Amino acid sequence: MSPHPDLRLYLRTLDAETLADLLYAQAERDPELRHSLELRAATQSGDVSEAHRLLDTAVTGGNAEYAAKVGAVLDTLQRMLDAGSRADLAPLARRTVDDISEVLEQSGDYTGDLGDRLDRAVELYARACAARPPDPEKLADWILEVEFDGPGRPSIDLADFAAALGEPGLQRIKSTVDDVLAASGPGHRRDVAERLREQLAEVLGDVDELVAILSAKPPRVDVSLKIVRVLRAAGRHSEAIAHAARALTHDKQPPPEPEDETSRRRKEFDAEPGRETYAALREAAQADGKWTAQRRAALARLRELAAESPERGDELARVLLDDGRPDEAWRACVRFGASPELKLELAAQRAAEHPAETIPVFREHVEDLIERKDPQSYREAARRLKLLRSLHKQAGTPEEFTAFVGALAETHRRKTRLITEIRTARIAIPKAVTSSRTSR
C-alpha cells in the first residue's frame, strides 16, 4: 500500500485563491473554524469588539454552537497573547470566564468540553492580567467572589495571578480569608478560606505559616514530603532533615479511607507519582465519577515535582498529552523545561497555529544539528531552516529569519558542506555574509 501523500507539500503548490476557496468551503461546514476565521479577520488591528459581539450572540445558539463560539474567542485570545498584542485583553478574558461559568452553573455539567474550556479561559485571563494588570483590588474582589460565592468552579490558583495582584491585591485577599477563618465554622466557606490561606503562604513566601498549615493536616506521605521540600527550598536543611526523620518514625496513622478503586489508585499515585499511576488513577476516577477533583490534585503534585526537578517536566507534559491537552503540555514545557526531543515534538504539533511560539525551539534544533558536524545533520539543518523560513513568514517576521541565517552562516562560514546544503535547499544567504567570505 502506498503511503498517504504529504498534504502540506500539495497545499504549497496551490495558489492563494484556490486555498482561500478550500478554506472557505470547510468553514461553511465547521462553525468553530468559521468563527475563528471571522475573529482573526476582525482582530488584526487589535480590536476585540467582534469577539465581544460573538459572546453576545453565543447564548442564543445550542450547546454545540455555544461551544464553537467560545472556542473561537479563546483561540483569538491565545493568538493575540502569543503575539504580544498591546491590546488590553483582560476584560474580554474575564468576560469569557464569567460567561462560561454562568452556562455551566445552569447546566450543572462540569465534566465535558465546556468545563475544559473554562479552565483554559482562566489560564488566559491570568496571562492577560500579567500582560496588562487591572486594578489589583478589583481583581482580588473578583477572585474572592468566584471562590466564596461561586458554584465551586473555576478554582483559582493564586500563583497564576500573583504578579497582577501585587501586594495590595494579595493583602486584600488575605484580609478576607482571615475574617472568614475567624468567623466561619465547618463548611464550604471555611474550606475555601483554608485552601486560599495555604496558597497565600506559598505566594508570599511565608515559610513558617506554610509549614504550620501543612503540619496541621492529617499525616500523609505527600504532605510530609511537601513540608520537607518547602524547608529545603528556604535553606532550612536541618529542619527539613528533622521533619523527615519524625515523619518516618511517627506512629500516628492517617484515618482509613474507603477502599474503593479510586482510593487504591490514589494511594499508588501518592506513593509513586508518574505517568502510569496517573493513567490508572484516571481510569478508576472516571468510572467512579470523581475525576475532576482527582485530576486537579494529581496534576498539582506533578507540577510540584517538575518545579523541584526539571527532569520531571517531561513526565508532566506526557501526562497532559495523554489527557488530550496539548496546549497545557506545551505550557508545562515552557514553565518547567523539557527534553529537546519532547520540545521538538510539541513544537511540531503547534507550529501551524502558533508559529511565533515554536520558532525558538526550531532555531535551537538547527544549532544542535550543526554542532554534530556530519553531512546528514547539515542536510537536516537545512531542511529545518526551510521550515523556519515558513514559520517566520506566517508570524510576520521574515526579516528575523534573514538575520538568523546571516548570523548562522557567518558563525559557521568554514563549514563549507553546511553552506552548500543551505544553498541547495534554496535558502538565500545575505549578501553581506557572502561578500565577507569572498574578501577573505
N, C-alpha and C positions, 0 to 999 in steps of 0.2 A: 504494500500500500504506500502510495506517495505521501510525503509529509504535507501538512497544511501549508498553504502559501503564506509568505510573510506579508500580512496586510499593510504593515507600515510602509514597506517598500513600494507596494502597489499604490497606496494613497499618495505617496510623494510624487508619483508620476502624473497625478491628476491636476488639472488647472484649478484655480481658486473658485471659479464659477461652478464647476461640477461638484467640488467639495461642499460648497455652500448649499447647493441643491440637495445633496445627500443628507447633510446635517439638518436642514430644514424639514425634510420628509420624515426623518427619525424623530425630530422634536414634535411633530404633529401627532406621533404615536405615543410619545413618552412625556407626560405632563411635567415630571420633575426636571427633565432636560430642557423642556421649553421654558419653564420658569427660570431656570438657571441662566439660560442664554439671554432671556429678556433682562434679567438683572445685570448681567455682565455688560450688556449694551447701555443700560441706564446708569450704571455706576462708574463708567470710565472716568468721569471728571471728579469722582469722589462724592457725588450727590447720592444720598441714600433714600431720597423721598420715594423712589419706586419700591424699595424694599418695605418701607412703612405701608405703602398702598397695598402691597401684596398681603401683608399681615392683616390689613383692614378687611380684605375680602376672603381671607383664609377660612374664617369660621362659617362662612356661608356654604362651603362645599362639604362633601362627605369626608370620612376619615382618610381615605386614600388621597383625595385632593388636598386636604389639610396637611398631611404628612409631606406631600410633594412640595407644597409652597414653603413650608417651614424648612425643609431640606435645602431648597434653593436659597433661602435667606441665610442659613448657616454657612453654605458654601461661599456665598458672597462675603460674609463677614470674615471668614478664614482667608479668602483670597486677598482681601484688602489689608488685613493684618499682616499676612505673609509678605505683602509687597511694601510694607512700611507706609501705608497711606497716612496722610496728615489729617484726614477727616476724623472728627470725634465720633467714634463708633460705639462708645459706651451706652448712650441712650437706646440705640437700636438693639444692641445685645441684651440689655436689661429687659426691654420690652418683649423680646423673643422668649427669654426665660419666663417672664410673668405670664405670657400668653399660653405657652406650653403647659405651665403649672396649672393654670386655670382649667384647661381642657382635660388634663389628666385627673384633676381633683373631681371633675364632674363625672368622668368615666370610672374612676377608681382602679384602672388597669395600668400599673406601673411597670409591667414586665415585658411589654412589646417594644417595637421600634421607637415609638414616641418617648418612652422612658429613656432610651439610649440617647435620643436627640436632646432631651432635657439636660442630661449630663454634659453633652457636648456644648450646649448653649451656655451653661455655667462656666465651663472652661474658657470659652471665647469671651464671655463677659469679663472674666478675670484678666485675660490678656488685654482687652480693650481698656480696662481701668488702669492697668500698668502703663499702657502707652499714653493715655490722656487721663490722669487721675481726676475723678469727680470730687465734689465736696466730701472730705473724709467722714464727717459726722453723719451726713445724709446716707453715705454708703454703709456706715455702721448701722444706722437705723433700718435700712433695707435688710441687711443680713439678720439683724435681731428679729425683724418681723417674719422673715422666711423661716427662721429656726424655731421661734417660740409659738407663732400663730399659724404656721403653715401645716399642711397635712403630713409632714414627715419627709417630703421630697420637694425640692432637692436638698441634699445635705451639703453644707458649705464647708470647705477646707480653708481655714483662715490663712494658712500659709500661702495659698494662691493669691489672696487679696492683701497680704500684709504690706507690700510696698505702697499700694494705693491708699490703704487705711492710714498708714503712718502712726505716729504716736497719738494724735488726737482721736482717730477712729478706734484704735485698739483700746485706748483708755475708756472710751465711751462704752464699748462692748464689755470691758472688764467691770465697769461700774454696775451695769445692768445684771451681769452674771452674779456678782457679789450680792446684789439685792435679792435676786431670785433664790440663791442658796441660803440666804439668811431667813427668808420668809416662807419658802415652799417646803411642804412635806413630800413624801414619795409620790411620783407621778411623772407625766411627760415633761413638764417644765423643768423639774429638777434634773431629770436625765439629760436634757439638752444642755442645761447650765453646767453640769459636771463634764460633759464632753467638750464644751467650749472652754471651760476652765483649763483643761489639760492642753488644748490647742494653744491657748493664750500663753501658758507657761513655756511651751516649746518655741513659739514665735518670738516671745520677749526674752528668751534665753535665761529664764529664771530656773536654774538647775535645782535649787533646794525645793522650790514649790513643785516642780515636776516630779522629783523623786518622792516627795511626800504624797502626792496624788497617786502615783503608781504603787507606792508601798501600802496604801490603804485599800487597794483592790484585793480580791481573793487571790491567794497564792497560785500562780500558774507559771509554767516554764517561760512562755512568751513575755509575760510581764517582768519576770526576773531578768531575762536577757535584755529587755529594753532599759531597765534601770542600770545594768552594767554598762550598756553602750552609752547612755547619757553621761554617766560619771567618767567614763574613759574619754569621751569627746571633750569634756570640760577639763581634762588633765588631772582628774582626781583618781589616779590609778590605785592608790592604796585602798580607798573606799570601794572602788569597783571590785577589787580582789576580795575584800572583806565581805561584801554583799554576795558575791558569787559563792563564797565558802558557806555563808549562812543558808543560802538557797539550797545548796547541795545537802546540808545536814538537817534542814528543817523537817520536823516530824509532822507538821500540820499539812493535811491533805486537802485539796480543793473539794468542794461539795460535789457529790455524784451528779452526773448529767444523765439524762435519759439515753439509753444505749440504742438509739435508732441509727440508721445507716449514716445519716448526715453527721451525727455526733462522732461516730467512729472515724469517718473520713476526716473530720476536722482535727481530731487528735493526731492522726497520722500526718496531716499537713503541718500542724504546730510543731511536731517533733522534727520534721524534715521538710521545710518549705521548698517547693520546687515544681517543675512543670508537670511531672507525673502525679504527684499528690494533689496538685491543684485540679488536674483533669478529673481525678477520681472524686474529689470534693464537689466539683461542678455537676457531675453526673448524678450523684446522690442528692445534692441540694435541689437540683431542678426537679427531680422526681418527687421530693418532699414539699416543693413549693417554697423553699427557703433560700433560693439562690441570690436574690438581690442583696440581702444583708450579709450573707456569707461571702459573696464576691467582693463587696466593699472592704470587709475586714481582711480577707486573704490578700487582696492587691495592696492594701496598706502595709501589710507585713513584707511583701515582696519589694515594695518601694523602699522600706526601711533598709532592707538588706542591700539593695542596689546603691543606696546613698552611702552605706558603710563600706561596701566592697564593689568598686566599679566593674569587676569581672562578673558580678551577678546581674549586670544590666542586660546581657543577652537573654538570660532566663526570663526576666520580666517581660522583655519585648516579645519573646517567643510565646509566652502565656497570652499576651494580648492579641497576638496574631491568631493563636488557636481560638480565642474568643470572637474572632471576626472583627477586630477593632484595629485595623492597620494605622489609622491616624493616631490613636493612643500609643501604639507601638513605636511610631516614629518620634512622638514627643518624649517617650521614655528614653529613647536612644539619645536624643538631643540633651535631655536633662541629666541623665546618669552615665552616658557613654555606652559604647558597644564595640564589638569587634569590627574590624574593617569589612569582613565578609558580610556581616549582618547589615551594617550601614549601607553597603552597596546593594544588597538585596532589597532593602526597604526603599532606597533611593530610586531603584529601577521601577518599583511599583508606583512611586509618587511623581515621577518625572513629567508625565503627561499633564497632570492637573496642577502641579506645584513646581514648575521648573526652577524658580529662583531659589527655593529651599534646597534643592538637590545639587545645585552647581558645586558648592564646596566639596561635597563627597566625591564627585567625579573628578574634580581637579586633583584631590589628594590621591585618588586611584591612579590617575595618569602619572603623577610624580613617583608613586611607588613602583609602577611598571617600569619606568625609565631607570630606576635605581637597580633593577635586576640585571641590566646590561647584557641582554641577549636579544638576538634578532626577532624571535617570536614575541617577546614582550614589547619591543619597539613597535612591531606591527599592531599589536593590540592597543598600545598607547595612541597610535594614530587613529585607530578606529574609534576609540573613546573621545578623541578630540573632535571627530565629526559629530558625535552625539552632543558634546559640549557646545559646539557651534550652533546646533539646532536649539538647545535649551536657552542659550543666551539670546537668540533671536526671539524665541517665544516670550522671554522675560523682558524684552525691550532693552537689552544691554549688549548689543553686538560689539560696541567699542571695547568693552571689558574683555571680551573673548580675544579680540585682536591684540590687546595689551598683554594678555596671558600668554598667547602663542609667541609674541615677540620676546617676552622675558624668558620663556622656556627655551626658545631657540638660541638666545644669547647665552644662557647659562650652560647649555649642552652643545655649544657650537662645534666642539671637537668630535662629537658622536655623529660621524657622517652617515652611518646607517640609519640612525634615528631621523636625521634631517631628510634623508631620501624617502623614508616611509611617510613622513608628514607630507612631502610634496606629492608622492604617489597617491595619497588619499585626497589630493586636490584641496589642500588647506593652504591658504596663502600665508606666507611668512612676511611680516612687514619689511618694507624696503630698507628701513634703517638697519635692520639686522643683516640682510643680505649684502648691502653695500659695505657694512663694517667687516664682514667676512672677506669680501673681495679685497679690501685695502690692507688686510693683514699679510 
